[in-house]
Amino acid sequence: MAATQWGAVQPAAAAPSRPSDARLSLTLLGTNGGPPPLAARYGISSALVVDGRTYVVDCGRGAVSQYMRAGLSMPSLSGIFLTHLHADHVVDYYAFPMLAAGASGEAGFRAPIDVYGPGPAGIASTVALAPGPVAGTVEMMELAARAFAASPSFFMSEHTGSDPTALLRVHDVLPPSSTGASAANTAPDMAPFTVMENDAMKVTAVLVLHGAVFPAYAYRFDTDHGSVVFSGDAAPNPNLIRLARHVDVLVHEALHPEGLASLGLPQTLIDHILATHTDVAELGRIAAEADARTLVATHLGPGDPLVVTEGTWRRLLKDSARRVHFTGSAVVGADLLHISVRSGGRRTWRRYAQPSS
């Protein structure tokens, strides 16, 4: 489907077998904010395609299914980036290699991919069956491989599969020591630092404020064809605005406090959520200060359209942009919404229809 400047959804022709021919494109695989599963939205996850290579940012519930529904090629998967290690951002992470290991054709991938995610937090686990320090991304992969070792072991014994860990090169991302960041100082003012760079793009990151979570990152992808920033889960902070300066597309989480209050949650939980996320009313200011060309609201909380309708989200985002005279495009995210990114030029939005069950 297509979208206007303010994200109104309009009918479109049947989806092609591939998201687009654009050199740089973004597909929102899932847009729900928070761990509780919804029927109407999948868990938070996005896919960025750069010159035919696909990079997934966060792996919420249903990320693998949505990846396939979006028409993305599993053999094109070239990397995974995790903003932080909350359940709603990592629950489908190990499903990518575990389900693809040994799978043929479009259902699997052969070449190892790089995974980048937060390193250890430097705090102790409070989980009874997981004593010791809290794991970072590298150790999380090792523990997942151990937990799910039965399936590939059975397959490999019959020569019908492969080791999922052979498909991953996992990297713990830690902030530069000069920032002084720690679990007690989670997001000090800092300049963006380089996470990785190849012939197609450069990825930089900053620490963002997300309660007790450390490290929690926002990522920026710079390519010859344009730039995209993913906020991850973040309360407003100057690091993110610094990272997003002059970006073509800013993909930012959004919270609607009145919708949250209507859920009947304990006040202590509501206060915590308000302190660790960004009110949709702030998004226009953030995009304007960053001089972003396009703002995309995702990780919508509450994500249930029976609680906050799509029309309400569009109105809230429009009001946020108008209040500060943000002149770029502002789009409310939806599962399988597709954006072709062109640096400094016109962009088109298209949401793909879900296949019939």
N, C-alpha and C positions, 0 to 999 in steps of 0.2 A: 504494500500500500504506500501511497505517497503522503507527504505531510507538508503543511504550509509552514510559514515562519514560526507560528506558535504551536505547531505540533498537531493540528487537526488531522485526523485520519480520513483518507479518501480511498475509494475502491481502486484497484489496479488490476492489470492483466495477470494471468496465471504466472507463477514464479518460474524462472528458468532453472536449469539444473545446476547452475553455479550462481553465487550471489551477484557478481557483476564482472565486467571486464576492466574496472578501474584499477589503476596501479596501486592505489591505497584505498582500502575500504574497511569499514567497521560494522560488525553485526552484534547487536545485544542478544546474547543467548538466553539470559535470564535477568530479570529486573526486580526481584523481590528483595526487600530489606529485612534481614533477620533470619534466625534459624527456623522458626515454625513453618512447616510446609503448607503451601496453598495449592488449591486446584487451578486458580486463575493465573498464577505466575510461577515460573521456575526460579531456582536459586540464582544468586548473582554470578554472572559470568559474561565475558565479552570475547569476541574474536576479531583480531586485526590481521588483515591480509595485506602483505607488502610484496609486490612483484611475484605473486603466486605462492608465497610462503605464508603460512598461517601461524599466528601467535595467540595463545589463549591467556587472558588475564582473569584470574580467579576461577575456581571450579566448584561452584555451588551445586545444589541438588539438581540433577538432570542435565548437567553440562554436556555429557557425552551424547545423550539423545538429542539435545537441541543443536549440537554441532552437526549431527547428521541431518536433522530436519532443515537446517539452514542451507543445505546443499554443499557444505564444505567437505573437501576431500581429506580423509584421514592421512593418506600418504603425504599431504602437503603440510601437516603439522610439524612445525620447526622449533617450537619453544613454548614453555608455560611460565607465567609470572604470577606469583602469589603476593598480594599486598600485605596480608597478615594471616595469622593462623586460627582465626575464629572458625567454628564449624561450618557456618554458611558460606565460607569462601574456599574451603578445602575438602569438603566431604566427597566430591567426585574426582579429586585429583588423581589418586592411584588407580581409579577406574580406567583412565586413558591407557596406560601401558598394560594393565592386567587384562583388559578386554581385547586390546589390539595385538597382544603378543602371539605371533604365529598366524594371525588371521590373514586371509588372502585378499588380494585386490583392494577395493576401496574401503574395506572394513578394517584394514590394519596399516601399520607403518613399519618400515624396516630399519631405516637409519636412526641412530640414537638422537634424541632431542635434548636440548639444554633446559633445565628447570632452575629458576631463580626464585628464592623465597627467603623470608626472614631467618636470620641465624638464631641461636639460643638466646633466650631472654635473660639468663643469669639469675633465675629464681627457682625455688623449689616447687615441685609438683605437690598438689594437695589431693591428688587422686589416689585412692587406696591401693589400686592394683598397678600403679605407675609411680613408685617411689623414686626419689632422686631428682636431678635437675629437669626442668621442662625442656623438651626437645626442640631443636630448630628444624629447618626443612630437610637437611641431609639425614639427620637421625630419624625424622618422621618417615622418610622413605625406607630406611633400613628396618624400622619396626613394622611398617606396612608389609614389606616383603616377607618378613618372618611370619606375620599374622596370616597372610594369604598364600603361604608357600604350598599348601596342599594342591590347589588347582593346577598351577604350572608343573608341579612335580609329577602329577598323574598324567597330564598331557605329554610332557617330555618323555616319560617312560614308554609312551606309545608312539613317539616320534611325530606328534601332531601339534606341538606348540613350542614355545621358547620362553626363556627367562625374562619376565617383565623388566627386571632391573638392568638388563643389557640394553634396554631401549632408552635409558635415562642417564644423563650426566647432570647431577644435582649440585647446585651451588648455594651455600649459605651467604646471604647478603647482610653485611654488617656495616653500619655507618663509619665514616672515617673517625679514628680515635681522637682527632683534634676537636670534634664537636663536643666531647664530654658527655655524650648521650649514655643513658643507662635506664634500667627499670625504674629508677627514682627520678629521672630527668629525661622523659621519653621523647620530647621534640624540641630541643633547643634551637634557636635561630641558626640556620645553616645555609650554605650554598648547595645547589644540586651537585651530586657526584655521579660518576659514570658507573653503571652496572655492567653493561656489555656493549660491544660495538662490532659490527660486521660490515660486509660490502653493501648491505641494504639499508641499515639503520643504526642509530645510536640510541641507547636507552639510558636515561638518567633517573635519579630518584632523590626524594627528600623524606625525612621523617615527618609524620603527621600526628596530631593529637587524637588519640582514641582510648581514653581512659587508661586502664592499667596495661593495655596491650603494648608490648615492646619486643622487637621493632615493628612498627606499622608504617608502611610506605605508600606514597603516591609515586607513580611512574610516568615518565614522558618518553614518547617514541618520536624521534625526528628522522624523517626520510627525505629523499629528493622530491617527493610528491606532496608532502605536507607533514603536519605534526598532530599528535593526539596525546592528551594527558588523561590519566585515570586517577581520580582522587583517592580510591580506596574508601574505607570508612574513616571519616575525619570530622572533628569539630573545626570551626573556622580558625585558620592560623596563617601567619605570613609566609611560612615555608612553601605552602601550596601555591599561593599567588606568585611567588618568585619562580617556582617551577613552571607555571602555566603562562608566563609572560609571552604575549603575541602568538599563542597556540592557535592552530586552526580549529580544533575540536576539543573542548573541555568536557569530559564525562564525569559528572559529579553526583555524589549521593544526595538524597533529598528526604527530609523529614517534615511531616505535617503535624505540629503539636496538638491541634484540636482533634484531629483524627486519632492520634495516640491516646488522648484523654478519654475518648469515647469507648475505649476497649475495656475499661473497668480494671486496669492493672493497679497494683499497689503503688502508692505515691512515691515510695523510695525507688522503685524500678523506673517510673516515669521520669523522675528527676535525673537518674543515671543516664537514661537514653538521651534526654535533652542536653545533657552536659557533654556527651561523647559523639554527637552527630550534628549535622548542619540543617537548620530550619530552611525550608524551601524559600522563605522570604529573604534569605541572605544570598541566594545564588546569583541574582542579578548583580549585586554589588561585587561579589567575588569575580564574576566573569568580566565586569567592567574594569575593575582594578587590574586584572590580568591582561586586559585588552584582547580577550579571546574572540575569535570570529564566530564561533558557534558554541552554544551551551546545550548539553544533553543531560537531563535529569534521570538518574537511575537509582537502584537500591532504594526503591520507594518504600517509605514506612509511614503508615501502614500500607502494605501492598495489596490488601484485599479490596477489589473495586466495589464491594458492597459497603465498605467502610468509607473509602475515599474514591469517588468516581474519577474516570479519566477526564471528564469535563472539569471537575474541581481542580485536579492537578494542573490542567492547562491554564485555568484562571489564575491559580496561585503563582505559577511560573511567569505568566504574562505580567501580572501585577508587580512581581519582584523585578522584572526587567524594566518595566516602564518607570518604576519609582526612581531608578538611578539613571534613566535615559540610556540603558544598554541598547545599542543599535544592531547588534548581531542577531543571528537566528537563535531561538530558544525552543527546544524540542523536548517533550515528555517521552521518556523511554517506554518501550513496550517490547515484550518478548519477540524476537526475530525481526526487530526493526533494523533495517540496513541503511547505512550511510556511505555513499561514495565521496571520498574526501579529495578535494582539489585545492591545492595551496593558493589562497588568495582569490579563488574563483568560485563559480557557482557549484553548489552541491545538490545532489538529489537524494531524497529519502524514500525508502521502499520497505515495507514490511511483508514478509513472506507468509502465505497462508499455511496453517498447520495442516499436515496430511490427515485425511479422514481415517478414523480408527476402525 
